[in-house]
Amino acid sequence: MEETTSGGAAGMVALPPTPPEVEKTMNLLVAIDDSDESFHALQWVLDKIILKQGSVSEAGTDPRQSKVVTIVHVMEPLPRYAFPGGYAVVESASKALEQNASRILSRAFEMCREKSLKAKTLILEGDPKDRICRAVEEMNINLLAIGSRGLGQIKRTFLGSVSDYCAHHAKCPVLVVKPPPTPKKT
């Protein structure tokens, strides 16, 4: 449908007014373990991505409300054959792993709460590399943040690097947060 503008020029199409920009929700996933590097990555994400915009955005909304942070810890399953003594030993070791995972996520959740940020926590079981990448896909994550332990090339080759694997296989952008620089001894 063509309309004539007030200037009388024929053939110009009047477009409806564009609605104000609606802020999208950004889903962030922070993979965490019991290392200082992973907690540094969470702190970096909170300070530099979540809270960097200040307390109120141009649209008059709190930027913390437009970002959803999910903190994930992946427990590696215990090999059942490695425990002589049977089921009771495996069950006890599994409970200890679950308690450790809960402690890790509680600490991370508290870091978010201190910044008045709502966060979700999730414990997964399996190979950390695979489970993190699957969680990214299943949860429609927009950004995966993960800490780097700074393993050397040889250790990374033999042990494998979760951050390196995720950087190549996750179906979203991946932020690898390097550990803070250590002061040089003189």
Secondary structure by P-SEA (a helix, b strand, c coil): cccccccccccbbbbcccccbbbbbbbbbbbbcccaaaaaaaaaaaccccccccccccccccccccbbbbbbbbbcccccccccccaaaaaaaaaaaaaaaaaaaaaaaaaaaaacbbbbbbbbbccaaaaaaaaaaaacccbbbbbbccccaaaaaacccaaaaaacccccbbbbbccccccccc
